[in-house]
Amino acid sequence: MNHFNTVFAEKTDALREKILSGRTFEQFRGETTADVCGRYAAFLSVCDTRDRAKMFRAAGDTPQEAWDAVCAAAAKTVACSDLNPVWVKADIVRRSEKALLSDVISQVAKGFHEFFRRGISFDENMDTALIEAEINGNRVISYKEKTIELAKVNKYLAAQGLKTFAALPEMVVLFDCESAFCDDEGKVYSLYGDGLNCGRRVLDRFTDKTALEVISTSSEYLSMQVGLDGKFDYGYYPIFHKEIAGYNILRHSSSIWSLICAYRITGDKFTLRQAESAIGYMIKNSFYKYPSRGGDNTLYLADKTLGEVKIGGNAVAVIMLTEYMDATGSDKYVKLCREFGNGILELFDERDGTFFHVLNYPSLSPKDKFRTVYYDGETVFALCRLYGLTKDERWLNAAKKVADRFISEDYTQYADHWVAYAMNELTKYCPEDKYLSFGLKNAQVNLRKIYRRATSYHTYLELLCVTFELYTRILDDGLKCSYLEKFNEAYFVKTIYHRAEHMLNGYGYPEYVMYFRHPSVALGAFFVRHDGYRIRIDDIQHFCGAYYSFYRNYARLEEMRIKAEQ
């Protein structure tokens, strides 16, 4: 027996023990409902971390029969093809039922992309059974077309050496599994077998240590995307490793912000150096409206690939640069921040508190009066940062004017995380009841929607945790806030913890990424499942920023969580 076979045998033994948890196979069978369809299936996914996991499957009349058969088949391949079993995942069917294929297609059509979270067998004998992870990790379901296509199913079945069909059957078998995963160090994890957490390791509880782990790995991943010129590798779709075309300088800048926030926690010097390199690239993409006149000028951040100047670009540049200076104790970008601020004010209409969102580059002719609600919140946040930096009242006066418009136009309807950042920052300098109450309301009226959101939707946790900072400041400083009596602290805190753990369904755990084309490339990053598992720099920024805020406020969060549970 070669080394790989020895390792594989040890890992499959450990996986069997984890799945059975002290039971015998007969006891396991007695606790399942799989015999509704009469047959069991077992699966092993074996990954060397470089290429997509190799799938093995077997069916049998009992769980043990299926398990023994799949282990034998996988062991033979490991020996013959020198497959390094770095990561091994095991799945054994524990529940199954027949379903009309038309009903399954209906569920697919109504759901998010990559969100059908059950295994499917296209025959009753479970010989063509596919687990959820391989279905979504190989795009067997045609989500864009909202259906299950014969050609696509047959293509995958043929690639797996399974029988194909002249026509898809009217009835299929849907199933869930008892699952476990063994990592490169031999550590074994129980996995969730169904629902939105399907395929992810089971956590006892989400803590600050969990947050620190994902911040560390994701910021390391993001740091490694910065090239020698300071430009990020923008992103890709990992199912087939397809690069995302184009570039967005606003997202470039916001991604630097998350690197700086991560540096505050980890103290990693490489992260800081990469952030500084990316800052250099951003500055090269800025330009002055006028020739230098001495003193402060009017500066814009240009999205040259799109031929645009976006007010949000100037805003995020200010947010990021002020974060950098605060984190490093530097003042090197004070003048630059003021000049970006001048660009913001050039696009501000003080009569009604609105901004002009987009200009053409390089002519600076008007393009779009309004592009996205996000630019408004980003810009108020930036103006407040500028006031904190310079104490120049013009920044604060503009921010208050826009914040008043947020209130009159009820911006809570957008559940916008940037509005939360803006109100948290504004109330540090203007702790007026109307702003404090609006900041709390922005979270409160959206709590139920946020709690129930099926996708990981990373900006929701940012909104919650930034509002938590505002909430605790109201309590600690005894600030007058008329909305406080309506605020549901217990549900607020419960929602924060729920979203913090739920967002791990978008984290690059090995048990997830082993089904991508190049698993190690996505390890420790964040992805957006409902968009083809998209991994883009700003996705990582929002996930990382959310967990950064959670981590900073963890002690107080725990205090309130414990109080609510007593």
NUZALO-351463 format. One line per 4 residues: number of its first residue (from 1); their letters; for each residue x, y, z of C-alpha. Coordinates in Angstrom, 1 decimal. Layout:
N
NUM	a	X Y Z | ...
END
This chain:
566
1	mnhf	0.0 0.0 0.0 | 1.5 3.4 -1.1 | 1.5 6.5 1.1 | -1.6 8.0 -0.6
5	ntvf	-3.5 4.8 0.1 | -2.5 4.7 3.7 | -3.6 8.4 4.2 | -6.8 7.7 2.3
9	aekt	-7.7 4.7 4.4 | -7.0 6.6 7.6 | -9.2 9.5 6.4 | -12.1 7.3 5.3
13	dalr	-12.0 5.5 8.6 | -12.2 8.8 10.5 | -15.0 10.1 8.2 | -17.0 6.9 8.8
17	ekil	-16.6 7.3 12.6 | -17.6 10.9 12.5 | -20.7 10.2 10.4 | -21.8 7.2 12.5
21	sgrt	-21.0 9.0 15.8 | -20.9 5.7 17.8 | -23.7 4.1 15.9 | -23.5 1.0 13.8
25	feqf	-24.5 1.1 10.2 | -27.6 -0.8 11.1 | -28.5 1.8 13.7 | -27.8 4.6 11.2
29	rget	-30.1 2.9 8.7 | -32.8 2.6 11.4 | -32.7 6.4 11.9 | -33.0 7.3 8.3
33	tadv	-35.9 7.6 5.9 | -34.0 6.7 2.8 | -35.7 3.3 2.5 | -38.7 5.2 1.3
37	cgry	-37.0 4.8 -2.1 | -35.5 1.5 -1.3 | -31.8 2.3 -2.1 | -29.0 4.0 -0.4
41	aafl	-26.0 5.8 -1.9 | -22.6 6.9 -0.6 | -20.2 9.4 -2.0 | -16.5 10.3 -1.6
45	svcd	-15.1 13.5 -2.9 | -11.3 13.4 -3.1 | -9.3 16.5 -3.8 | -5.6 17.2 -4.2
49	trdr	-6.3 21.0 -3.9 | -5.1 21.8 -7.4 | -8.0 20.4 -9.4 | -11.7 19.9 -8.9
53	akmf	-12.5 17.0 -6.5 | -12.7 13.6 -8.1 | -16.2 12.1 -7.4 | -16.9 8.5 -6.4
57	raag	-20.3 7.1 -5.8 | -21.9 3.7 -5.1 | -25.4 2.5 -4.4 | -26.6 -0.4 -2.3
61	dtpq	-29.5 -1.9 -0.4 | -28.0 -0.8 2.9 | -25.8 2.2 3.9 | -22.9 -0.2 4.7
65	eawd	-23.1 -1.8 1.3 | -23.0 1.5 -0.4 | -20.2 2.8 1.8 | -18.0 -0.3 1.4
69	avca	-18.4 -0.1 -2.4 | -17.6 3.5 -2.7 | -14.5 3.2 -0.5 | -13.2 0.3 -2.6
73	aaak	-13.7 2.2 -5.8 | -12.0 5.3 -4.5 | -9.1 3.4 -3.0 | -8.4 1.8 -6.4
77	tvac	-8.3 5.1 -8.2 | -6.1 6.7 -5.5 | -3.6 3.8 -5.9 | -3.7 3.6 -9.7
81	sdln	-3.7 7.3 -10.5 | -1.5 8.6 -7.7 | -4.4 10.9 -6.5 | -3.3 12.8 -3.4
85	pvwv	-6.2 12.7 -0.9 | -5.4 16.1 0.7 | -9.1 16.8 1.3 | -11.7 14.0 1.5
89	kadi	-15.4 14.5 2.0 | -17.9 11.7 2.7 | -21.7 11.8 2.2 | -24.2 9.0 3.0
93	vrrs	-27.9 9.3 2.1 | -30.0 9.6 5.2 | -33.3 10.9 3.7 | -34.8 10.6 0.2
97	ekal	-38.1 10.8 -1.5 | -39.5 10.7 -5.0 | -40.5 14.0 -6.7 | -41.8 15.1 -10.1
101	lsdv	-39.0 16.6 -12.2 | -41.4 19.4 -13.1 | -41.8 20.3 -9.4 | -38.0 20.4 -9.0
105	isqv	-37.7 22.6 -12.1 | -40.3 24.9 -10.6 | -38.3 25.2 -7.4 | -35.2 26.0 -9.5
109	akgf	-37.0 28.7 -11.4 | -38.3 30.4 -8.2 | -34.9 30.3 -6.4 | -31.6 32.0 -6.5
113	heff	-28.9 30.7 -8.8 | -26.9 27.8 -7.3 | -29.4 27.6 -4.5 | -31.0 24.2 -5.0
117	rrgi	-29.6 22.5 -2.0 | -30.5 18.8 -2.3 | -29.0 15.8 -4.1 | -30.8 14.5 -7.2
121	sfde	-30.8 10.9 -8.6 | -32.2 10.5 -12.1 | -33.1 6.9 -11.5 | -34.7 5.0 -8.6
125	nmdt	-31.7 2.7 -8.0 | -29.5 5.7 -7.1 | -27.0 4.8 -9.8 | -27.1 8.4 -11.2
129	alie	-27.2 10.1 -7.8 | -25.4 13.5 -7.7 | -24.8 15.3 -4.4 | -25.7 19.0 -4.0
133	aein	-22.1 20.2 -4.0 | -21.2 18.6 -7.4 | -24.5 19.7 -9.0 | -23.8 23.4 -8.1
137	gnrv	-20.0 23.2 -8.4 | -20.3 21.9 -11.9 | -23.3 23.9 -13.0 | -25.4 20.8 -13.8
141	isyk	-28.6 22.8 -13.3 | -29.2 25.5 -15.9 | -30.1 28.3 -13.5 | -29.9 31.1 -16.0
145	ekti	-32.5 29.3 -18.1 | -34.5 28.3 -15.0 | -34.6 24.6 -15.8 | -32.8 21.3 -15.9
149	elak	-31.6 20.5 -19.4 | -31.1 17.0 -20.8 | -27.9 17.9 -22.7 | -26.2 19.4 -19.6
153	vnky	-27.2 16.5 -17.4 | -26.0 14.0 -19.9 | -22.8 15.8 -20.4 | -22.0 15.6 -16.7
157	laaq	-23.2 12.0 -16.3 | -21.0 10.9 -19.2 | -18.0 12.7 -17.8 | -18.6 10.8 -14.6
161	glkt	-18.8 7.5 -16.4 | -22.5 7.1 -15.5 | -25.4 6.1 -17.8 | -27.1 8.8 -19.8
165	faal	-30.7 9.3 -20.9 | -32.6 9.6 -24.1 | -35.0 11.9 -22.2 | -35.1 13.1 -18.6
169	pemv	-37.4 11.0 -16.4 | -40.7 12.3 -15.1 | -39.8 11.3 -11.6 | -36.5 11.8 -9.8
173	vlfd	-35.2 11.0 -6.3 | -34.3 14.0 -4.0 | -32.1 13.2 -1.1 | -30.1 14.7 1.8
177	cesa	-26.9 13.3 3.3 | -25.1 12.8 6.6 | -21.8 14.4 5.7 | -18.3 14.9 7.1
181	fcdd	-15.0 16.4 5.8 | -11.4 15.6 6.6 | -8.8 18.3 6.0 | -5.1 18.2 5.1
185	egkv	-4.1 17.8 8.8 | -6.5 14.9 9.3 | -9.0 16.9 11.3 | -12.6 15.8 10.7
189	ysly	-15.6 18.1 10.7 | -19.3 17.2 10.7 | -21.1 19.1 8.0 | -24.7 20.4 7.7
193	gdgl	-26.6 18.0 5.5 | -29.4 20.2 4.2 | -30.8 23.7 4.1 | -28.9 26.9 3.4
197	ncgr	-25.9 25.7 5.4 | -25.7 22.4 3.4 | -22.1 21.2 3.0 | -20.5 23.6 5.5
201	rvld	-18.9 22.6 8.7 | -20.9 22.7 11.9 | -19.9 25.4 14.4 | -20.8 25.3 18.1
205	rftd	-21.1 29.0 18.1 | -19.8 32.0 16.1 | -17.3 33.9 18.2 | -14.6 36.6 17.8
209	ktal	-12.1 33.8 17.0 | -14.2 32.7 14.0 | -14.3 36.3 12.8 | -10.6 36.7 13.2
213	evis	-9.9 33.5 11.2 | -12.0 34.6 8.2 | -10.6 38.2 8.4 | -7.0 36.8 8.4
217	tsse	-7.5 34.5 5.5 | -9.6 36.8 3.3 | -7.3 39.7 3.8 | -4.3 37.5 3.0
221	ylsm	-6.2 36.4 -0.2 | -6.9 40.1 -1.1 | -3.4 41.1 -0.4 | -2.2 38.5 -2.9
225	qvgl	-4.4 40.0 -5.6 | -2.3 43.2 -5.7 | 0.1 43.1 -8.6 | 3.5 44.8 -8.9
229	dgkf	1.8 47.9 -10.4 | -0.6 48.2 -7.4 | -3.6 47.0 -9.5 | -5.8 44.2 -8.2
233	dygy	-6.6 41.0 -10.0 | -10.2 42.0 -10.2 | -12.1 38.7 -9.8 | -13.3 35.6 -11.4
237	ypif	-16.1 32.9 -11.5 | -14.5 29.9 -9.9 | -16.8 27.1 -11.2 | -14.8 27.2 -14.5
241	hkei	-12.2 29.8 -13.4 | -13.5 32.5 -15.8 | -12.0 35.9 -15.2 | -14.3 38.9 -14.8
245	agyn	-13.6 41.5 -17.5 | -13.2 45.2 -16.8 | -12.0 47.1 -13.8 | -13.7 49.5 -11.3
249	ilrh	-11.5 52.0 -9.5 | -14.1 52.7 -6.9 | -14.1 49.0 -5.9 | -10.3 49.2 -6.0
253	sssi	-10.3 51.9 -3.4 | -12.9 50.3 -1.1 | -10.9 47.0 -1.2 | -7.8 48.9 0.1
257	wsli	-10.0 50.1 2.9 | -10.7 46.5 4.0 | -7.0 45.7 3.9 | -6.3 48.6 6.2
261	cayr	-9.0 47.5 8.6 | -7.6 43.9 8.5 | -4.1 45.3 9.3 | -5.5 47.0 12.4
265	itgd	-6.4 43.6 13.7 | -3.7 41.3 12.4 | -0.7 43.8 12.3 | 0.5 42.0 9.2
269	kftl	3.1 44.2 7.5 | 2.7 42.5 4.1 | -1.0 43.5 4.2 | -0.1 47.1 4.8
273	rqae	2.6 47.2 2.1 | 0.1 45.8 -0.4 | -2.4 48.4 0.6 | 0.2 51.1 0.2
277	saig	1.0 49.8 -3.3 | -2.7 49.8 -4.2 | -3.0 53.4 -2.9 | -0.2 54.4 -5.3
281	ymik	-2.2 52.9 -8.2 | -5.3 54.8 -7.1 | -3.5 58.1 -7.0 | -2.2 57.6 -10.5
285	nsfy	-5.8 57.3 -11.6 | -6.8 60.7 -10.1 | -6.6 64.0 -12.0 | -7.1 67.7 -11.3
289	kyps	-9.9 69.7 -12.7 | -7.6 72.7 -13.1 | -3.9 73.2 -13.5 | -2.2 73.6 -10.1
293	rggd	-3.0 76.9 -8.5 | -1.2 76.3 -5.3 | -2.9 75.3 -2.1 | -5.8 72.9 -2.4
297	ntly	-7.1 72.0 -5.9 | -10.2 70.1 -7.1 | -9.3 66.4 -7.6 | -11.3 63.6 -9.1
301	ladk	-10.9 59.9 -9.2 | -11.3 58.7 -12.8 | -12.7 55.3 -13.8 | -10.7 55.4 -17.1
305	tlge	-11.9 52.1 -18.4 | -15.5 53.3 -18.3 | -14.7 57.0 -19.1 | -16.4 58.2 -16.0
309	vkig	-15.9 60.2 -12.8 | -18.2 59.0 -10.0 | -18.8 61.0 -6.9 | -18.7 57.6 -5.0
313	gnav	-15.1 57.2 -6.2 | -14.0 60.5 -4.6 | -15.9 59.5 -1.4 | -14.4 56.1 -1.0
317	avim	-10.9 57.5 -1.7 | -11.4 59.9 1.3 | -12.8 57.1 3.5 | -9.9 54.8 2.7
321	ltey	-7.1 57.5 3.0 | -8.4 58.8 6.3 | -8.5 55.2 7.5 | -4.9 54.7 6.4
325	mdat	-3.7 57.8 8.2 | -5.5 56.9 11.4 | -4.2 53.3 11.3 | -0.6 54.4 10.7
329	gsdk	-0.4 57.7 12.5 | 0.5 59.5 9.3 | -0.7 62.8 7.9 | 0.7 62.4 4.4
333	yvkl	-2.7 62.4 2.6 | -4.4 65.3 4.4 | -4.1 67.6 1.4 | -5.2 64.9 -1.0
337	cref	-8.3 64.3 1.0 | -9.2 67.9 1.0 | -8.8 68.0 -2.8 | -11.0 65.0 -3.2
341	gngi	-13.4 66.7 -0.9 | -13.4 69.8 -3.2 | -14.4 67.5 -6.0 | -17.3 66.2 -4.0
345	lelf	-18.5 69.7 -3.2 | -18.4 70.6 -6.9 | -21.0 68.0 -7.4 | -23.1 69.0 -4.4
349	derd	-26.3 71.1 -4.7 | -26.8 72.8 -1.3 | -30.3 73.9 -2.3 | -31.8 70.4 -2.0
353	gtff	-29.0 68.3 -0.5 | -28.5 66.2 -3.7 | -25.3 65.2 -5.5 | -24.7 64.9 -9.2
357	hvln	-23.4 61.3 -9.4 | -21.5 60.8 -12.7 | -19.5 62.9 -15.1 | -17.8 62.0 -18.4
361	ypsl	-14.0 61.6 -18.3 | -12.0 63.5 -19.2 | -14.3 66.3 -20.3 | -16.2 66.4 -17.0
365	spkd	-19.4 67.0 -18.8 | -22.6 65.8 -17.1 | -23.6 62.2 -17.5 | -25.9 60.8 -14.8
369	kfrt	-27.6 62.9 -12.2 | -28.3 59.7 -10.3 | -26.6 56.3 -10.6 | -27.0 54.4 -7.3
373	vyyd	-28.3 55.2 -3.8 | -24.9 53.9 -2.5 | -23.1 57.0 -3.6 | -25.2 59.2 -1.3
377	getv	-24.3 57.3 1.8 | -20.7 56.9 0.8 | -20.4 60.6 0.3 | -21.9 61.7 3.6
381	falc	-19.6 59.3 5.3 | -16.6 60.8 3.5 | -17.7 64.4 4.3 | -17.9 63.5 8.0
385	rlyg	-14.4 61.9 7.8 | -13.2 65.1 6.2 | -14.7 67.2 9.1 | -13.0 64.9 11.6
389	ltkd	-9.7 65.4 9.8 | -9.8 69.1 9.2 | -12.6 70.6 11.4 | -13.7 72.6 8.4
393	erwl	-17.4 73.3 8.9 | -18.2 73.2 5.2 | -17.8 69.4 5.2 | -20.1 69.0 8.2
397	naak	-22.7 71.5 6.9 | -23.0 69.6 3.6 | -23.2 66.2 5.4 | -26.1 67.5 7.6
401	kvad	-28.0 68.8 4.6 | -27.8 65.5 2.9 | -28.7 63.6 6.1 | -31.8 65.7 6.4
405	rfis	-32.8 64.6 3.0 | -32.2 60.9 4.0 | -34.7 61.4 6.7 | -37.3 63.3 4.6
409	edyt	-37.1 60.8 1.8 | -36.9 57.8 4.2 | -33.7 56.2 3.1 | -34.4 53.3 5.5
413	qyad	-36.3 51.7 2.5 | -32.9 50.9 0.9 | -31.5 48.9 3.9 | -28.2 50.6 2.9
417	hwva	-25.0 49.9 4.8 | -23.5 53.2 3.6 | -26.3 55.1 5.2 | -25.4 53.3 8.5
421	yamn	-21.8 54.3 8.2 | -22.8 57.8 7.4 | -25.1 58.2 10.4 | -22.6 56.6 12.8
425	eltk	-20.0 59.0 11.7 | -22.2 62.1 11.6 | -23.5 61.6 15.1 | -20.0 61.6 16.5
429	ycpe	-20.1 65.4 15.7 | -23.8 66.1 15.7 | -25.5 63.8 18.2 | -28.9 65.2 17.5
433	dkyl	-32.0 63.2 18.2 | -33.2 63.2 14.5 | -29.9 61.7 13.3 | -29.6 59.2 16.2
437	sfgl	-33.2 58.0 15.8 | -32.8 57.7 12.0 | -29.7 55.7 12.4 | -31.4 53.2 14.7
441	knaq	-34.5 53.1 12.5 | -32.4 52.3 9.5 | -31.6 48.9 11.2 | -34.8 48.3 13.1
445	vnlr	-37.3 48.5 10.2 | -35.1 46.1 8.1 | -34.4 43.5 10.8 | -36.9 41.0 9.8
449	kiyr	-35.9 41.2 6.1 | -32.2 40.9 7.0 | -32.8 38.0 9.3 | -34.7 36.0 6.7
453	rats	-32.5 36.8 3.7 | -31.5 33.5 2.1 | -28.3 34.8 0.4 | -25.2 35.7 2.3
457	yhty	-25.7 39.4 1.2 | -22.6 40.7 3.0 | -23.5 44.3 3.3 | -26.3 43.5 5.8
461	lell	-23.9 42.6 8.5 | -22.0 45.8 7.9 | -25.2 47.7 8.4 | -26.0 45.9 11.6
465	cvtf	-22.6 46.1 13.2 | -22.0 49.8 12.4 | -25.5 50.5 13.8 | -24.4 48.6 16.9
469	elyt	-21.6 51.0 17.4 | -24.1 53.9 17.2 | -26.5 52.1 19.6 | -23.8 51.5 22.2
473	rild	-22.6 55.1 22.0 | -26.2 56.3 22.6 | -26.3 54.1 25.7 | -22.9 54.8 27.0
477	dglk	-23.1 58.6 26.5 | -26.7 58.9 27.6 | -27.7 60.6 24.4 | -31.2 61.7 23.8
481	csyl	-32.8 59.4 21.2 | -36.6 59.3 21.0 | -36.5 56.1 18.9 | -34.7 54.2 21.6
485	ekfn	-37.9 53.0 23.2 | -38.9 51.3 19.9 | -35.6 49.6 19.4 | -35.6 45.9 19.9
489	eayf	-32.2 45.2 21.3 | -32.6 41.4 21.8 | -33.7 40.8 18.2 | -31.1 43.2 16.9
493	vkti	-28.3 41.3 18.6 | -29.8 37.9 17.6 | -29.9 39.1 14.0 | -26.2 40.1 14.1
497	yhra	-25.1 36.7 15.3 | -27.4 34.9 12.9 | -26.1 36.9 9.9 | -22.5 36.5 11.1
501	ehml	-22.8 32.7 10.9 | -25.0 32.7 7.9 | -22.4 34.6 5.9 | -20.0 31.7 6.3
505	ngyg	-22.0 30.1 3.6 | -20.1 32.4 1.3 | -16.6 31.7 2.9 | -14.0 29.6 1.0
509	ypey	-13.9 26.6 3.3 | -12.1 23.7 1.7 | -15.3 21.6 1.8 | -16.9 24.3 -0.5
513	vmyf	-14.0 25.2 -2.8 | -13.0 21.5 -3.5 | -15.7 21.5 -6.1 | -14.3 24.5 -8.0
517	rhps	-12.0 24.1 -11.0 | -8.9 25.2 -9.1 | -9.7 24.8 -5.4 | -6.6 26.2 -3.8
521	valg	-7.0 29.5 -5.6 | -10.4 30.2 -3.8 | -9.4 28.8 -0.4 | -10.0 31.3 2.4
525	affv	-11.6 33.9 0.1 | -15.3 34.9 0.0 | -17.8 34.2 -2.8 | -21.3 35.2 -3.9
529	rhdg	-23.1 31.9 -4.4 | -26.1 33.3 -6.2 | -23.9 34.8 -8.9 | -21.9 31.7 -9.9
533	yrir	-19.9 31.8 -6.7 | -18.4 35.1 -7.9 | -15.1 36.1 -6.2 | -14.4 39.8 -6.7
537	iddi	-12.3 42.2 -4.7 | -15.3 44.2 -3.5 | -17.1 41.1 -2.4 | -14.2 40.2 -0.2
541	qhfc	-14.1 43.9 1.0 | -17.7 43.8 2.2 | -17.3 40.4 3.9 | -14.1 41.4 5.6
545	gayy	-15.4 44.8 6.6 | -18.5 43.2 8.2 | -16.5 40.8 10.2 | -14.0 43.5 11.2
549	sfyr	-16.9 45.5 12.7 | -18.2 42.4 14.4 | -14.8 41.6 15.8 | -14.3 45.1 17.2
553	nyar	-17.6 45.0 19.0 | -17.6 41.4 20.1 | -17.2 41.9 23.9 | -20.2 44.2 24.0
557	leem	-22.2 42.0 21.7 | -21.6 39.0 23.9 | -22.6 40.9 27.0 | -26.0 41.8 25.3
561	rika	-26.4 38.3 23.9 | -26.0 36.7 27.3 | -28.4 39.2 28.9 | -31.0 38.5 26.2
565	eq	-30.8 34.7 26.8 | -31.1 34.9 30.6
END
